[in-house]
Amino acid sequence: MATRMSPRPSLSRWSAVLTSERARPEGIRSRPNAWRLAVGAVCFGAFMGQLDASIVTLTYGSLRTEFHTSLAAVEWVSLAYLLTLVALLIPAGRLADAHGRKLLYLYGFAVFTLASAACGLAPSLAALVGFRVVQAAGAALMQANSVALVTTSAPRQRMRAALGVQAAAQALGLALGPTVGGALVSTLGWRWVFWVNVPIGLVALVGGHYLLPRTRARTRVAGFDWQGLALLAVATTSALLGVSAVSGLPVPGWCVAVLFALSAVAGWGFVRRQQRAAAPLLDLALLRARAVAFGLVGALSGYLVLFGPLVLVPVVLTARGTPALTAGTVLTALPAGFALAATGGDRLLPRSLTDRRRCLAGAGVFLLAMAALLVVPLTIAWLVPVLALAGLGLGTFTPANNTMIMGAVPARSSGTGGGLVNMTRGLGTALGVALVTLALHLAGDGGAETGARWGAAVLVAASAVAVVSAWLGPGGEPKAAREVL
């Protein structure tokens, strides 16, 4: 008698498995603190993203030695990652709004983890840069959805606290990056800077599968705006390359002008395309809300102030003969203050204080700290409390700022909103590094301390913009609806 074989799974069945979000187990979904577990799962990505951003620069010396190349070539390990990430954040958020934020977040983690392993095995610098582009694509899927997953999982009254925890995880990754990176490079070698992401990524994938909620509110998409994506990529890439060139790279002046002109033309074309496209990447109506428009300006200024001192302080201290390890330890005062305020501020500040007033208070504090850098002696004894004060202000400002932005974004578009927030963070990071580097470069023979004062003036101006944006932004509490878990 012939044995009856069970039918093989059809292609459509596998397609459904790979493109559908799985529900959390009932035992987790029904827990009163299920939203806390979801926020904790998202914090893995927040931590890894900032750890990777601050750890890779420590491999430059080893990469130059192993691949026998110049510093300008090695810088593309970071630059290729940043350019790809910024260009893909809004498209990734748009796709997540349509197909599921949990689904694309987990795919992003998988891509990021596999690409990290590939980076550690790279046989050449060109291969490493290529793998970093793939890694950035995975990071875009993660980062575009991280803020959205937090805001759609947490109860409305706890949204600010949840975003504070996520911001603290970012600050922790930023603080540990130089220490962990230095230890790995000096003991195990530069490849372990990338391999360290693999075990964390595997744990995060399992945790996200069981702890993250499915997407309930989605935006229907009739197609994908490839032309809009191309224009956005050209606009952001040209702008970042232009800023990097102005910061002291040996590039002709006409080339810098062309880059900025190309960015402006592509940016204008992107806006025009979004007004006419049947399925635009970015719903421009989102930017008409005051909370979103002024909030994004404030977010860019805040992230600029957060990353600017990471360039300024080491230059000043090492010019005076301070060991690099000591300079790195001094820098931890900034992310430590940030993490303290982001996690504890919601408990210590009055609950009646609106997000707008929290933004004003936080921006006022880091404006005061940056102004202090213009007048106080730039010694360790002064820099540690000033950086800690700046961190406290930024840790108060950032969760409230992100809450205002996401509170004005409909739940069905939270992925796009999260992509906007994270793209702004990437641009603010690049501007913080580039503008402070430019100030140090323009100081020339004036010395490191003169350049530091000029750099501090840039950070004071950015802090003032953050104060104005908070003042002009609307008050009140977030109005966005929480998704059904």
C-alpha positions in Angstrom: 0.0 0.0 0.0 1.4 3.4 -0.9 2.2 5.7 2.0 0.5 9.0 1.8 3.0 11.9 2.0 2.0 15.1 3.8 1.9 18.0 1.4 4.8 20.4 1.5 4.0 24.0 2.7 3.0 26.1 -0.2 4.9 29.2 -1.3 2.0 31.3 -0.3 2.0 29.8 3.2 5.7 30.6 3.7 5.1 34.1 2.3 2.3 34.6 4.9 4.7 33.4 7.7 7.4 35.8 6.6 5.2 38.8 6.1 2.8 38.6 9.1 3.3 39.7 12.7 3.0 37.1 15.4 1.0 37.9 18.5 2.7 37.8 21.9 1.8 34.9 24.2 -1.3 35.5 26.1 0.6 35.2 29.4 2.7 38.3 28.4 0.0 40.3 26.7 -2.4 40.1 29.7 0.3 41.3 32.2 -0.4 44.8 33.6 3.3 45.7 32.9 3.3 44.3 29.3 4.1 47.8 28.0 7.2 47.9 30.2 8.4 44.6 28.6 7.9 46.1 25.2 9.8 49.2 26.0 12.6 47.0 27.5 12.8 45.1 24.2 13.1 48.3 22.2 15.9 49.5 24.5 18.1 46.8 23.1 18.0 48.5 19.7 18.5 52.0 21.2 21.5 50.8 23.2 23.1 49.0 20.2 22.6 51.9 17.8 24.4 54.4 20.0 27.1 51.8 21.1 27.8 51.2 17.4 27.9 54.9 16.6 30.5 55.7 19.3 32.6 52.5 19.2 33.5 52.3 15.5 35.7 55.4 15.4 38.1 53.7 17.7 38.9 51.1 15.0 40.4 53.7 12.6 44.0 53.2 13.7 43.8 49.4 13.4 42.0 49.6 10.1 44.7 51.9 8.6 47.4 49.5 9.7 45.7 46.3 8.5 44.5 47.6 5.2 47.5 50.0 4.5 45.3 52.9 3.7 44.7 56.6 4.6 42.5 58.1 7.3 40.3 59.7 4.6 39.6 56.2 3.2 38.9 54.7 6.6 36.4 57.5 7.5 34.1 55.9 5.0 33.4 53.1 7.4 31.5 55.6 9.5 30.4 58.0 6.7 28.8 55.2 4.5 26.8 54.0 7.5 25.6 57.5 8.4 24.6 58.5 4.9 22.6 55.2 4.3 20.9 55.5 7.7 19.7 59.1 7.3 18.5 58.4 3.7 16.4 55.3 4.7 14.8 56.3 8.0 11.7 58.0 6.5 11.1 55.2 3.9 11.6 52.6 6.6 9.0 54.2 8.8 6.6 54.5 5.9 6.9 50.8 5.1 6.5 49.9 8.7 3.3 51.9 9.0 1.9 49.9 6.1 3.3 46.4 6.8 3.8 46.2 10.5 6.3 47.9 12.9 7.1 44.8 14.9 7.7 42.9 11.7 10.1 45.4 10.2 11.8 46.1 13.5 12.7 42.4 13.9 13.8 42.2 10.3 16.0 45.2 10.9 17.6 43.5 13.9 18.2 40.4 11.8 19.9 42.3 9.0 21.9 44.4 11.5 23.1 41.3 13.3 24.1 39.4 10.2 25.8 42.5 8.7 27.7 43.0 11.9 29.1 39.4 11.7 30.0 40.0 8.0 31.8 43.3 9.0 33.9 41.3 11.4 34.9 38.9 8.6 35.5 41.6 6.0 38.7 40.7 3.9 39.2 44.3 2.6 38.2 47.9 3.4 35.9 48.0 0.4 34.1 45.0 1.6 33.8 46.4 5.1 32.3 49.7 3.8 29.8 47.6 1.7 28.8 45.5 4.8 28.4 48.8 6.7 25.9 50.0 4.1 23.9 46.8 4.7 24.2 47.2 8.5 22.8 50.8 8.2 19.8 49.5 6.2 19.0 47.1 9.1 19.6 50.0 11.6 17.2 52.2 9.7 14.4 49.5 10.0 15.2 49.4 13.8 15.5 53.1 14.5 12.5 54.2 12.4 10.3 51.9 14.5 11.8 52.2 18.0 10.1 55.5 18.9 6.8 54.3 17.3 6.8 51.0 19.2 7.4 52.8 22.5 4.6 55.4 21.9 2.0 52.9 20.7 2.8 50.4 23.5 2.9 52.7 26.5 -0.2 54.2 28.1 -0.6 57.8 27.1 0.1 59.1 30.6 3.4 57.1 30.7 4.6 57.9 27.2 7.1 60.5 28.4 8.5 58.2 31.0 8.8 55.4 28.4 10.6 57.7 25.9 12.9 58.7 28.8 13.9 55.1 29.4 14.6 54.6 25.7 16.7 57.8 25.7 18.6 56.6 28.7 19.4 53.4 26.9 20.8 55.5 24.0 22.9 57.5 26.5 24.2 54.3 28.1 25.3 53.0 24.7 26.9 56.3 23.9 28.7 56.4 27.3 30.0 52.8 27.1 31.1 53.0 23.5 34.6 54.6 24.0 35.4 52.3 27.0 34.1 49.1 25.4 35.6 50.0 22.0 39.0 50.8 23.5 39.1 47.6 25.5 38.1 45.4 22.5 40.5 47.0 20.1 43.4 46.8 22.5 42.8 43.2 23.5 40.9 41.2 21.0 41.2 43.4 17.9 39.0 45.6 15.7 36.9 42.8 14.4 35.3 42.2 17.8 33.9 45.8 17.7 31.5 44.4 15.2 31.2 40.8 16.5 30.0 42.1 19.9 26.7 43.1 18.2 25.9 39.5 17.3 25.1 38.0 20.8 23.1 41.2 21.7 21.2 41.0 18.4 20.3 37.4 18.9 18.9 38.0 22.4 17.0 41.1 21.1 15.5 39.1 18.3 14.1 36.5 20.7 13.0 39.1 23.2 11.3 41.2 20.5 9.4 38.2 19.1 7.8 37.5 22.4 7.6 41.0 24.0 6.6 43.4 21.2 3.0 44.0 20.3 1.5 43.6 16.8 0.7 46.7 14.8 -3.1 47.5 15.0 -3.4 50.8 13.2 -1.8 50.8 9.7 -1.7 53.1 6.7 -2.7 51.6 3.4 0.0 52.1 0.6 -0.9 51.7 -3.0 2.8 51.6 -4.1 6.3 52.7 -3.2 7.6 56.1 -4.1 11.0 55.2 -5.6 11.5 58.6 -7.1 10.9 60.3 -3.8 13.4 57.9 -2.1 16.0 58.8 -4.7 15.4 62.6 -4.2 15.6 62.2 -0.4 18.8 60.2 -0.6 20.5 62.8 -2.9 19.3 65.7 -0.7 20.5 64.2 2.6 23.7 62.7 1.2 24.8 65.9 -0.5 24.0 68.0 2.6 26.1 65.7 4.9 29.0 65.5 2.4 28.9 69.3 2.1 29.0 69.7 5.9 31.9 67.2 6.1 33.8 69.1 3.4 33.3 72.4 5.1 34.7 70.9 8.3 38.2 70.9 7.0 38.4 68.1 4.4 40.7 69.1 1.4 37.9 69.6 -1.1 37.8 72.6 -3.6 35.4 75.4 -2.7 33.4 74.9 -5.9 32.8 71.2 -5.0 31.3 72.3 -1.7 29.0 74.8 -3.4 27.9 72.1 -5.9 27.1 69.7 -3.0 24.9 72.3 -1.2 23.2 73.4 -4.4 22.5 69.8 -5.3 21.0 69.2 -1.8 18.8 72.2 -2.1 17.5 71.3 -5.6 16.9 67.7 -4.6 15.2 68.8 -1.3 12.9 71.1 -3.3 12.2 68.2 -5.8 11.4 65.9 -2.9 8.8 68.3 -1.5 7.2 68.7 -4.9 7.2 65.0 -5.4 5.5 64.4 -2.0 2.8 66.9 -3.0 1.9 65.0 -6.2 2.7 61.4 -5.5 -0.2 58.9 -5.0 1.7 57.2 -2.2 4.2 59.7 -0.8 7.0 58.7 1.5 6.1 61.6 3.8 2.7 63.0 4.4 3.6 66.7 4.5 0.5 67.4 6.5 2.4 66.0 9.5 4.8 68.9 9.3 2.0 71.5 9.5 1.4 70.6 13.1 3.2 73.1 15.3 4.3 70.4 17.7 5.9 68.4 14.9 7.5 71.3 13.1 9.0 73.1 16.1 9.6 69.9 17.8 11.9 68.6 15.0 13.8 71.9 15.0 14.3 71.5 18.8 15.3 67.9 18.4 17.9 68.7 15.8 19.4 71.4 18.1 19.4 69.2 21.1 21.2 66.3 19.4 23.7 68.8 18.0 24.4 70.0 21.5 24.7 66.4 22.7 27.3 65.3 20.2 29.3 68.6 19.8 31.1 68.3 23.1 32.2 64.7 22.2 34.5 66.4 19.7 35.3 69.5 21.6 36.4 68.2 25.0 38.9 65.5 23.8 40.7 68.0 21.6 41.1 70.5 24.5 42.2 67.9 27.0 44.6 66.0 24.8 46.2 69.3 23.7 47.1 69.8 27.4 48.7 66.3 27.6 45.7 64.6 29.3 45.7 60.8 28.5 43.0 59.7 26.1 41.5 57.4 28.8 41.1 60.3 31.2 39.5 62.4 28.5 37.0 59.6 27.7 36.2 59.3 31.4 35.5 63.1 31.6 33.1 62.8 28.7 31.0 60.2 30.4 29.6 63.0 32.7 27.5 64.1 29.7 25.6 60.9 28.9 25.5 60.0 32.7 23.7 63.2 33.4 21.5 62.6 30.4 20.5 59.1 31.6 19.9 60.3 35.1 17.5 63.0 34.0 15.8 60.9 31.3 14.9 58.1 33.8 14.4 60.1 37.0 13.0 63.4 35.7 9.5 62.1 35.4 9.4 61.1 39.0 11.1 64.2 40.4 9.4 67.0 38.3 5.8 67.8 39.0 3.4 65.8 36.9 1.4 69.0 36.2 4.4 70.3 34.3 3.6 70.2 30.6 5.9 68.8 27.9 6.4 72.4 26.6 7.6 73.6 30.0 9.8 70.6 30.5 11.4 71.4 27.1 11.9 75.0 28.1 13.4 74.1 31.5 15.8 71.5 30.0 16.8 73.7 27.1 17.4 76.6 29.6 19.7 74.3 31.6 21.9 73.2 28.7 22.0 76.7 27.3 23.4 77.8 30.7 26.0 74.9 30.6 27.1 75.7 27.0 27.4 79.4 27.9 29.6 78.4 30.9 32.1 76.9 28.4 32.7 80.4 27.0 34.0 81.7 30.3 35.1 79.0 32.7 38.7 77.5 32.6 38.6 74.4 30.4 40.0 72.1 33.0 38.8 68.7 34.3 37.6 70.3 37.5 35.3 72.6 35.6 34.4 70.4 32.6 32.9 67.5 34.6 30.2 69.6 36.4 29.5 71.6 33.2 29.0 68.5 31.1 26.9 66.8 33.8 24.7 69.9 33.9 24.3 69.8 30.1 23.4 66.2 30.3 20.7 66.8 33.0 19.2 69.5 30.7 19.3 67.3 27.6 17.9 64.4 29.5 14.9 66.6 30.6 14.5 68.1 27.2 14.7 65.1 24.9 11.9 62.8 26.2 9.5 65.8 26.5 10.4 66.9 23.0 9.9 63.5 21.5 6.6 63.1 23.4 5.3 66.4 21.9 6.3 65.3 18.4 4.9 61.7 18.6 1.8 63.0 20.5 0.9 65.1 17.5 1.4 62.2 15.0 -1.6 59.8 14.4 -1.1 56.2 15.5 -1.4 55.0 11.9 1.6 57.2 10.9 3.8 56.6 14.0 6.5 54.8 12.0 6.8 57.8 9.7 6.9 60.1 12.7 9.6 57.9 14.4 11.6 58.0 11.2 11.4 61.8 11.2 12.6 62.0 14.8 15.5 59.6 14.1 16.5 61.3 10.8 16.6 64.6 12.8 18.8 62.9 15.3 21.2 61.7 12.6 21.4 65.2 11.0 21.9 66.8 14.5 24.7 64.3 15.2 26.4 65.0 12.0 26.1 68.8 12.4 27.3 68.7 16.0 30.5 66.9 15.0 31.0 68.9 11.7 30.3 72.4 13.1 32.5 72.0 16.1 35.3 70.4 13.9 34.9 73.4 11.6 35.3 75.8 14.5 38.4 74.1 15.7 39.7 74.1 12.1 39.0 77.8 11.6 40.8 78.7 14.9 44.0 77.6 13.2 47.1 79.0 15.0 44.9 80.3 17.8 45.3 77.0 19.5 42.9 74.3 20.9 41.5 76.6 23.6 40.6 79.4 21.2 39.0 76.8 18.9 37.1 75.4 21.8 35.6 78.8 22.6 34.4 79.1 19.0 33.0 75.6 19.2 31.2 76.5 22.5 29.7 79.6 20.7 28.2 77.3 18.1 26.7 75.1 20.8 25.3 78.2 22.6 23.6 79.2 19.3 22.1 75.8 18.9 20.9 75.8 22.5 19.2 79.1 22.0 17.4 77.7 18.9 16.2 74.8 21.2 14.8 77.3 23.7 13.0 79.3 21.0 11.5 76.2 19.5 10.2 75.0 22.9 8.8 78.5 23.5 6.9 78.5 20.2 5.7 74.9 20.4 2.2 74.2 21.8 1.6 73.2 25.4 -0.6 70.5 26.7 -0.3 66.7 26.9 0.0 64.2 24.0 -3.2 63.5 22.1 -2.2 60.5 20.1 -4.3 57.4 20.8 -2.6 54.3 22.2 -2.9 51.2 20.0 -4.8 48.2 21.3 -2.3 45.7 22.6 
